Amino acid sequence: MLKSLITTDEMAPRKLAPLHPGEVLREEYMEPLGLSAGKIAKAANVPRTRIERIAREEIGITADTAVRLGKVFATTPEFWMNLQARHDLLVAKAALAGEMKGIRVLG
């Protein structure tokens, strides 16, 4: 009988970091379209550093930025806000995972 070379630890599902909207901006828009942060910022009438920091996943997308990116990329503000909300919820769930057992349902 053959033994697997893969250990149990390697077979455990890996948890990926929550998808940040900056990754979507960078991977789905900036890189394929050859757009710089400066070009996007100019089109959206925001500081270049805001787009750079979002693309580097240092800051999130605000409602103001979502409206602007929706216009620039012919998407909707909801698209960008939903990405941000999902990211925020997954981060919060992970941070509170240990504490959730101590929270009880009322009613």
Rosetta blueprint (number, residue, H / E / L):
1 M L
2 L L
3 K L
4 S L
5 L L
6 I L
7 T L
8 T H
9 D H
10 E H
11 M H
12 A L
13 P L
14 R L
15 K L
16 L L
17 A L
18 P L
19 L L
20 H L
21 P H
22 G H
23 E H
24 V H
25 L H
26 R H
27 E H
28 E H
29 Y H
30 M H
31 E H
32 P H
33 L H
34 G L
35 L L
36 S L
37 A H
38 G H
39 K H
40 I H
41 A H
42 K H
43 A H
44 A H
45 N L
46 V L
47 P L
48 R H
49 T H
50 R H
51 I H
52 E H
53 R H
54 I H
55 A H
56 R L
57 E L
58 E L
59 I L
60 G L
61 I L
62 T L
63 A H
64 D H
65 T H
66 A H
67 V H
68 R H
69 L H
70 G H
71 K H
72 V H
73 F L
74 A L
75 T L
76 T L
77 P H
78 E H
79 F H
80 W H
81 M H
82 N H
83 L H
84 Q H
85 A H
86 R H
87 H H
88 D H
89 L H
90 L H
91 V H
92 A H
93 K H
94 A H
95 A H
96 L H
97 A L
98 G L
99 E L
100 M H
101 K H
102 G H
103 I L
104 R L
105 V L
106 L L
107 G L
